[in-house]
Amino acid sequence: MDWGLGHTTRCIPLIAYLQQFQCRIFIASTNKQRKLLENEFDSLNYLQIEGYDIRYRANSNNLGISILKQIPRLYGVIGREQQWLNRQMAENQFDLIISDNRYGLFHKNAHCIFITHQLTVISGIGVWADGLLRKIHWHFINKFHECWIPDNRNLPNLSGVLGHPPQVREKISYIGPLSRFRQLTVNKQLELLVLLSGPEPHRTLFETLMLKQLTSFQGRYLLVRGLPDEQPSSHPHTVNHLHAADLNRAICSASMVIARSGYTSIMDLVASKQKAILVATPGQTEQEYLVAYMQEQGIFLSAQQDGFNLSETLQKAERFESRIPDLDFEQYKTVLAERLSNTQPYFERYRTVLA
């Protein structure tokens, strides 16, 4: 899915592991996603696909309402996505399709897996909307052979009720959290690292807010804009993008990180064992739930974008005792290897598409 880059970066461990099996790998992506992934994998097959382009207005106080209004347009995108896959199947004959939150990438002639961390839909506008969005969500998930949740089945876990509904269906598999990062033993070279991500225009609004307050920050800092395909910024101590290894090193070399509470960001910070302050995108109910859940579990401190004060928030973070859990970030390998071995008897060769 092309909503932010988290859906893209959390596929990197899967792609890297599939390479060990000498799979012929195709990556379906938008231009922005492709540019990021080409920095990590320059010799794979890239296929252009239309983005969902979910729109989120700056003055919207609830994402649920915005999504409901866009459902007819999204159905059109999903329909074109199905047509696109039919053409690609005729040409490339994929055996296995792994779709990260792209609802139309299922086909009767391939084993199809849907990845999501959100089985429970929280719209923020009422039970009726939650029920409607959940029905739509599961209408498409049920068209796939499996649904993978990048989290632990039991406590401790990172997605809370989002990935752990009261009733778990048979096709659900918990594959453990996914991250391209790990804990590194490096010197602390930064007092503060700011990681920007997520949908516009709130990514830009938060960047503007942070740059203004960082002018009076007394310490070494770096701001990563999360814009791999943009022109370099003129602001000092600011970069558009870092390759995975460099970003992993930057996270581990910082005394404190400020980041969005997107699920992939949370997995990356836990994998890096890094203290952090999480700031939810205003009105994005999933992030608002996750930021509250992280603080409730004592993992990360939460803060709000509205009225954000850097100095006061850093003082609170100094007093917050972060308890980052030890989680197994290698669980997915067992599940993925098993799926490949089960697929082999039914097909002449391995071919894999990650979307």
C-alpha positions, 0 to 999 in steps of 0.5 A, a space after each residue: 500500500 502507498 500510504 506512507 512508506 511503512 508498508 513498503 519498508 516492512 516488506 524489506 525483510 521478506 524480500 531479502 529472505 526470499 532472495 535466499 531461496 533464489 525466487 524470481 521476485 517481482 515488486 509491484 510499486 508506485 514510483 516513490 516506493 520503487 525509488 526507496 526499494 531500489 536503494 536496497 534491491 537494485 537487481 529485482 523486477 519492478 512493475 508499475 502499479 497505480 497507488 491508492 492515493 488516500 487523501 487526508 485534508 489538513 482540517 479533517 479531524 477524523 480520518 474515518 469520515 475521509 475514508 468513508 467518502 473515498 470508498 467509491 473511488 477506492 473500489 475503482 482503484 481495486 477493480 483496476 488493480 484486479 485487471 492489472 494483476 490478470 494481465 501480469 498473471 498471463 505474462 508472468 504466471 506468479 506462484 505466490 502473491 504477498 500483498 501488503 494491504 492491497 486489496 485487489 491482488 488475489 488470483 485463483 491461480 496463485 497462493 495469495 497472502 494478505 498482510 495487515 496489522 489491523 484486523 479490528 477497525 477503529 473509525 472514531 466515528 461510531 460503532 456503525 462505521 466500525 462495522 461497515 469498514 470491518 465488513 468491507 475489510 473482511 470482504 476482501 481479506 476473505 478472497 485471499 488464502 491467508 492473512 498474516 499479522 506482523 506481530 506476536 499472537 500473545 503478550 507482549 505484542 505491539 498492535 493491541 486490539 488492532 491485531 488481536 480481535 476477540 475472535 480470530 479466524 482460521 486463515 490468520 497467522 501471526 508471523 512476528 514483528 517485521 523490521 529491517 533494523 536491529 540493535 547496534 552497539 554504537 556511540 551516541 552521536 545525536 541528542 535527537 533524531 526526528 523521523 517524519 513519515 505518513 500522509 500529506 499534508 500532516 507530514 509537512 505540517 509536522 516538519 514545519 513545526 519541528 524545524 521552527 522549534 529545533 532552531 532553539 534546540 541546544 544539541 546535535 540533531 538530525 531530521 529525516 524528512 521521509 521523502 526519498 524522491 524529493 530535492 534536498 532540503 536547504 535546512 541544516 541537519 536535515 536529509 530527505 532519506 537514509 538507506 536502511 543501514 544508515 538509518 538503523 545506525 542513526 536511530 541507535 546513535 541517538 539519545 532520543 527519537 521523535 517519530 510518528 506512531 505508525 505501526 512500522 515505525 513502532 516495530 523499527 524502534 522496538 527492534 533497535 531498542 531505542 527510546 522514543 517519543 511518538 506523535 500520532 497524525 491528528 485524526 488518524 485513529 489507528 495511530 492515536 490508538 497505537 500511541 496510547 497503547 504504547 504509553 499504556 504498555 510503558 514502551 514509548 512516551 506519547 505526545 500530541 501534534 497540536 500544541 507540541 512543545 519540544 522542550 517540555 516533551 523532552 523533559 517528560 521523556 527524561 522522566 519516562 521509564 521506557 520498557 522495550 520488550 524483547 521480541 523475536 523478529 525472525 519468526 516470519 522466516 519459519 512461516 515463509 519457508 513453510 509456505 514456499 515448501 508447500 507451494 513447490 509441489 504444485 508449481 514447476 518453479 518459484 516465482 514471487 510477487 510482493 505488492 
